[in-house]
Amino acid sequence: MTRSLWFVRHAQSEYNKKKLFTGWHDPSLTDHGVAMAKELKKEVDSVMFSHVFSSPLQRAYQTAKILVDEKRIVIDDRIKERSYGDWSAKNKDQVKDIEGENNYRAARRGWHTSPPNGESLKDVGDRVKSFLQELPKEGNILIVSHGNTIRAISVLFGINTTESVSDYEIKVGTVLKV
């Protein structure tokens, strides 16, 4: 049997809607986010998942509960979103105005640079390595997580490089299948 990993970015949260940096803050899904997750369920409903993992942050866990039976979900702290440190809960456009385009882009999407008191994508990659190594070697595995976590994972799997990852986008409520 082969292994397929289904990385799902959570559906729209209150912070996504307001264009705020979320990080480890824990907003819930919007009504639109719930509807997005229900649409995504139609897309994955025919898949028999052998294992299901979710970030502990409620936007991911709420999405996971819409996709599968709650009793099947294993929470793992290693796949939570990156910490945005001092940028958490701040408006993205305002942060860009303060930091300048280059500093903003380097910390928001660059591999090595982190927001003040936050994590870089490399830090997230280092955090998720052990999770990935411990995954079962076969089956359809659902992992409900976050944009930057999936972005870092895309580098670990060679889908992106540390340079190209800055242009990689995974929209809320969508899947990256590996």
C-alpha positions as CSV (number, residue, x, y, z in Angstrom):
1,M,0.0,0.0,0.0
2,T,1.2,3.5,-0.7
3,R,1.0,6.6,1.4
4,S,-0.9,9.9,0.5
5,L,-0.6,12.9,2.7
6,W,-3.5,15.4,2.5
7,F,-2.4,18.7,4.0
8,V,-5.4,20.9,4.5
9,R,-5.2,24.6,5.4
10,H,-8.0,25.5,7.7
11,A,-10.9,27.4,6.4
12,Q,-11.4,31.2,6.9
13,S,-10.9,32.5,10.4
14,E,-12.0,35.8,12.0
15,Y,-8.4,37.0,11.6
16,N,-8.2,36.0,7.9
17,K,-11.3,38.0,7.3
18,K,-9.8,41.0,9.0
19,K,-6.4,40.6,7.3
20,L,-4.6,40.2,10.7
21,F,-1.5,38.2,11.4
22,T,-2.8,35.2,13.4
23,G,0.1,33.0,14.5
24,W,-0.6,31.3,17.8
25,H,-3.7,33.5,18.5
26,D,-6.8,31.3,18.5
27,P,-9.7,32.9,16.5
28,S,-12.5,30.6,15.4
29,L,-13.8,30.1,11.9
30,T,-16.2,32.7,10.3
31,D,-19.6,31.6,9.0
32,H,-18.0,31.7,5.6
33,G,-15.2,29.5,6.9
34,V,-17.6,26.9,8.1
35,A,-19.3,26.9,4.6
36,M,-15.8,26.6,3.0
37,A,-15.0,23.6,5.2
38,K,-18.4,22.0,4.3
39,E,-17.5,22.5,0.6
40,L,-14.1,20.9,1.1
41,K,-15.8,18.0,2.8
42,K,-17.5,17.2,-0.4
43,E,-14.1,17.1,-2.1
44,V,-12.5,14.7,0.4
45,D,-15.6,12.7,1.6
46,S,-14.9,9.8,-0.7
47,V,-11.4,9.3,0.7
48,M,-11.0,6.7,3.4
49,F,-8.5,8.4,5.8
50,S,-6.5,5.9,7.9
51,H,-5.2,8.6,10.2
52,V,-6.3,12.2,10.9
53,F,-4.2,14.9,12.6
54,S,-5.0,18.5,13.5
55,S,-3.3,21.5,14.9
56,P,-4.6,22.3,18.4
57,L,-5.6,25.8,17.3
58,Q,-9.4,26.0,17.0
59,R,-9.6,27.2,13.3
60,A,-7.8,24.0,12.3
61,Y,-9.6,21.8,14.7
62,Q,-13.0,23.2,13.7
63,T,-12.1,22.5,10.1
64,A,-11.0,19.0,10.9
65,K,-14.3,18.3,12.8
66,I,-16.3,19.3,9.7
67,L,-14.2,17.0,7.5
68,V,-14.2,13.8,9.7
69,D,-15.7,12.4,12.9
70,E,-14.2,14.2,15.9
71,K,-13.3,10.9,17.6
72,R,-10.7,10.2,14.9
73,I,-8.8,13.4,15.2
74,V,-5.3,13.3,16.9
75,I,-4.2,16.8,18.1
76,D,-0.5,17.5,17.6
77,D,1.1,20.7,18.8
78,R,4.0,20.5,16.3
79,I,1.7,21.3,13.3
80,K,0.3,24.6,14.7
81,E,0.8,27.8,12.8
82,R,4.1,29.7,13.1
83,S,4.4,32.3,15.8
84,Y,4.1,35.8,14.4
85,G,5.5,37.2,17.7
86,D,5.0,40.9,17.9
87,W,3.1,40.9,14.6
88,S,0.3,38.7,16.0
89,A,-3.2,40.4,15.8
90,K,-1.8,43.3,13.8
91,N,-3.1,44.4,10.4
92,K,-0.9,43.2,7.6
93,D,-1.0,46.4,5.6
94,Q,-0.1,48.5,8.7
95,V,2.9,46.2,9.5
96,K,4.1,46.5,5.9
97,D,3.9,50.3,6.1
98,I,5.9,50.3,9.3
99,E,8.5,47.7,8.3
100,G,8.9,48.6,4.6
101,E,8.2,46.2,1.7
102,N,11.6,44.3,1.9
103,N,11.7,43.7,5.6
104,Y,8.0,42.8,5.6
105,R,8.4,40.3,2.7
106,A,11.5,38.7,4.2
107,A,9.9,38.1,7.6
108,R,6.5,37.2,6.2
109,R,7.5,34.8,3.4
110,G,11.3,34.3,3.7
111,W,12.8,31.1,4.9
112,H,15.4,32.5,7.4
113,T,13.9,35.7,8.7
114,S,11.3,35.9,11.5
115,P,9.0,38.6,12.7
116,P,10.2,40.2,16.0
117,N,9.9,37.6,18.7
118,G,8.4,35.1,16.3
119,E,9.3,32.0,14.2
120,S,10.9,31.9,10.8
121,L,9.7,29.3,8.2
122,K,12.9,27.5,9.0
123,D,11.9,27.3,12.7
124,V,8.6,25.9,11.7
125,G,10.3,23.3,9.4
126,D,12.5,22.3,12.3
127,R,9.4,21.9,14.5
128,V,7.5,19.8,12.1
129,K,10.3,17.4,11.0
130,S,9.7,15.0,13.9
131,F,6.0,15.0,13.2
132,L,6.6,14.1,9.5
133,Q,9.1,11.4,10.5
134,E,6.6,9.7,12.8
135,L,3.7,9.6,10.3
136,P,2.5,6.1,9.3
137,K,4.3,4.8,6.2
138,E,1.1,3.9,4.4
139,G,-2.5,4.9,4.0
140,N,-4.4,8.2,3.3
141,I,-3.4,10.6,6.0
142,L,-5.3,13.8,6.6
143,I,-3.4,16.7,8.3
144,V,-5.3,19.9,9.0
145,S,-3.0,22.7,9.7
146,H,-2.0,26.2,8.7
147,G,-0.6,28.1,5.7
148,N,2.9,28.7,7.0
149,T,3.1,25.2,8.4
150,I,2.2,23.7,5.0
151,R,4.6,26.2,3.3
152,A,7.5,24.9,5.5
153,I,6.4,21.3,4.8
154,S,6.5,22.0,1.1
155,V,10.2,22.8,1.4
156,L,10.9,19.7,3.5
157,F,9.3,17.6,0.7
158,G,11.1,19.4,-2.1
159,I,8.0,20.9,-3.6
160,N,9.6,24.3,-3.0
161,T,13.1,25.5,-2.3
162,T,14.0,27.9,0.5
163,E,14.1,30.6,-2.2
164,S,10.9,29.7,-4.1
165,V,8.8,29.2,-1.0
166,S,8.3,33.0,-0.7
167,D,6.0,32.9,-3.7
168,Y,4.1,29.7,-2.7
169,E,0.5,30.3,-1.6
170,I,-2.0,27.8,-0.2
171,K,-5.4,29.4,0.2
172,V,-7.6,28.8,3.2
173,G,-9.7,25.8,2.9
174,T,-7.6,24.1,0.2
175,V,-5.5,20.9,0.0
176,L,-1.9,20.1,-0.8
177,K,-1.6,16.4,-1.6
178,V,1.8,14.7,-1.3
